Amino acid sequence: MSIKEILTYPNEALKNISTEVEAVDDEILQFIRDLEETRQSGPGAVGIAAPQVDVHKRIVIVDVSNMRKPVDNHGHMIMINPEIIHWEGMAKGREGCLSVPDFTGNVIRAEKIKLRYMDEHSQQHEIESTGFEARAIQHELDHLDGLLFLDRLVSRRTDLFERKVYKK
């Protein structure tokens, strides 16, 4: 396994739209292992998307189960070709990103989502997610479409904050 270099803003490759994974083969499985190792090496990273390491495939990993506050969640999820099929409610919340290490910002996201995806064993899943987990999933899925949280800020003037310390 190997830790991949994370692209950071303003790298233009972060704007690329990712393509679907046609089949989960040994190459994809190795990439997923490397992506997870990269996520775990990041400071407090609850998610990572393939485009952040310059691989433009529709693969994300999200795991909010180790958050300090207890949250309702699905644990460690490897999502291939994820798609949000329903969303409800809207809420503003603070987000940070491995690809934007020096800033955090307020972003409006759906409070509840329903999504479908394939896991690393080629099994299809359909789940509902709420709260912080739903926010993290939406954040990571944005990467697949070439978007950063900076593109969704409520206001660049009042909702972008310089990060004082990147918490481990």
C-alpha positions as CSV (number, residue, x, y, z in Angstrom):
1,M,0.0,0.0,0.0
2,S,1.1,3.6,-0.5
3,I,0.0,7.0,0.6
4,K,-0.9,9.2,-2.4
5,E,-0.2,12.8,-2.8
6,I,-3.3,15.0,-2.2
7,L,-4.0,17.7,-4.7
8,T,-4.7,21.0,-3.2
9,Y,-6.6,24.1,-4.3
10,P,-6.1,25.8,-6.8
11,N,-4.9,22.7,-8.8
12,E,-7.0,22.6,-11.9
13,A,-7.3,18.7,-11.8
14,L,-9.7,19.1,-8.9
15,K,-12.2,20.5,-11.3
16,N,-12.3,17.4,-13.5
17,I,-15.5,15.3,-13.6
18,S,-14.9,11.6,-12.6
19,T,-16.0,8.7,-14.7
20,E,-17.9,5.6,-13.5
21,V,-16.0,2.5,-12.5
22,E,-16.9,-0.2,-15.0
23,A,-15.7,-3.2,-12.9
24,V,-14.2,-3.8,-9.5
25,D,-10.9,-5.5,-10.4
26,D,-7.6,-6.0,-8.7
27,E,-6.3,-2.6,-9.8
28,I,-9.4,-0.8,-8.3
29,L,-9.1,-2.8,-5.1
30,Q,-5.4,-1.9,-4.7
31,F,-6.3,1.8,-5.4
32,I,-9.0,1.6,-2.7
33,R,-6.5,0.3,-0.2
34,D,-4.1,3.1,-1.1
35,L,-6.9,5.7,-0.9
36,E,-7.9,4.4,2.6
37,E,-4.3,4.6,3.7
38,T,-4.1,8.1,2.4
39,R,-7.3,9.1,4.2
40,Q,-6.0,7.7,7.5
41,S,-2.7,9.6,7.1
42,G,-4.6,12.9,6.9
43,P,-5.3,15.0,9.9
44,G,-8.8,14.0,11.2
45,A,-10.0,13.1,7.7
46,V,-13.5,11.5,7.7
47,G,-13.6,11.2,4.0
48,I,-11.7,11.2,0.8
49,A,-12.5,11.0,-2.9
50,A,-10.4,9.5,-5.7
51,P,-10.1,12.9,-7.5
52,Q,-8.2,14.3,-4.5
53,V,-5.3,12.0,-5.4
54,D,-5.7,12.7,-9.2
55,V,-7.6,9.5,-10.0
56,H,-10.8,10.6,-11.7
57,K,-13.0,7.6,-10.9
58,R,-16.3,7.7,-9.0
59,I,-14.9,6.3,-5.7
60,V,-15.2,7.8,-2.2
61,I,-14.6,6.6,1.3
62,V,-16.5,8.0,4.3
63,D,-16.2,7.0,7.9
64,V,-17.6,9.3,10.7
65,S,-17.8,6.6,13.3
66,N,-14.8,7.9,15.2
67,M,-16.1,11.4,15.7
68,R,-16.0,12.8,19.3
69,K,-19.7,13.3,19.5
70,P,-21.8,10.2,19.1
71,V,-23.5,10.2,15.7
72,D,-25.9,8.0,13.9
73,N,-23.9,6.5,11.0
74,H,-23.2,3.5,8.8
75,G,-19.5,3.1,9.8
76,H,-16.8,2.7,7.3
77,M,-18.2,3.0,3.7
78,I,-16.4,2.5,0.4
79,M,-18.7,3.9,-2.2
80,I,-18.2,3.2,-5.9
81,N,-20.4,5.1,-8.4
82,P,-22.5,6.7,-5.6
83,E,-25.6,8.6,-6.5
84,I,-27.9,10.7,-4.3
85,I,-31.4,9.8,-5.3
86,H,-33.4,11.9,-2.7
87,W,-32.7,14.7,-0.3
88,E,-34.6,16.6,2.3
89,G,-34.1,19.8,4.4
90,M,-31.3,22.2,4.3
91,A,-28.8,23.2,7.0
92,K,-25.7,25.4,7.1
93,G,-22.6,23.8,8.6
94,R,-18.8,24.2,8.8
95,E,-16.7,22.1,6.5
96,G,-13.0,21.6,5.9
97,C,-11.1,19.6,3.3
98,L,-7.8,17.8,2.8
99,S,-7.6,19.6,-0.6
100,V,-8.1,23.0,1.0
101,P,-5.9,22.7,4.1
102,D,-5.8,26.4,5.1
103,F,-9.5,27.2,5.3
104,T,-12.9,26.0,6.5
105,G,-16.2,27.4,5.4
106,N,-20.0,27.4,5.9
107,V,-21.9,25.4,3.3
108,I,-25.6,24.7,3.0
109,R,-26.3,20.9,2.4
110,A,-29.3,18.6,2.6
111,E,-29.9,17.3,6.2
112,K,-31.1,13.9,5.0
113,I,-30.2,12.0,1.9
114,K,-30.9,8.7,0.3
115,L,-28.2,7.2,-1.9
116,R,-27.3,4.2,-3.8
117,Y,-23.8,2.9,-4.4
118,M,-21.7,-0.2,-5.0
119,D,-19.2,-1.5,-2.5
120,E,-15.8,-3.0,-3.1
121,H,-17.4,-6.5,-3.3
122,S,-19.6,-5.3,-6.2
123,Q,-22.7,-5.4,-3.9
124,Q,-25.3,-2.7,-4.4
125,H,-26.5,-0.7,-1.4
126,E,-29.3,1.9,-0.9
127,I,-29.1,3.8,2.4
128,E,-30.5,6.8,4.1
129,S,-28.1,9.1,5.9
130,T,-28.6,12.2,8.2
131,G,-26.6,14.8,10.0
132,F,-22.9,14.9,9.8
133,E,-22.6,11.7,7.9
134,A,-24.9,13.0,5.2
135,R,-22.9,16.2,5.1
136,A,-19.6,14.3,4.7
137,I,-21.1,12.1,1.9
138,Q,-22.3,15.1,0.0
139,H,-18.9,16.8,0.4
140,E,-17.1,13.8,-1.0
141,L,-19.5,13.3,-3.8
142,D,-19.0,16.9,-4.9
143,H,-15.3,16.0,-5.6
144,L,-16.5,13.5,-8.2
145,D,-18.2,16.4,-10.0
146,G,-15.2,18.7,-9.8
147,L,-16.6,20.8,-6.9
148,L,-14.9,21.9,-3.7
149,F,-16.7,23.3,-0.6
150,L,-15.3,26.7,-1.8
151,D,-17.7,26.5,-4.7
152,R,-20.7,26.1,-2.3
153,L,-19.8,28.8,0.3
154,V,-22.8,30.8,1.5
155,S,-20.6,33.9,1.1
156,R,-16.8,34.2,0.5
157,R,-16.8,37.4,2.5
158,T,-18.4,36.1,5.7
159,D,-18.3,32.3,5.5
160,L,-14.7,31.5,4.7
161,F,-12.4,31.1,7.7
162,E,-8.6,30.7,7.9
163,R,-7.8,27.5,9.7
164,K,-5.8,28.2,12.9
165,V,-4.7,24.6,13.5
166,Y,-5.4,21.4,11.5
167,K,-6.6,19.1,14.3
168,K,-5.3,15.5,14.3
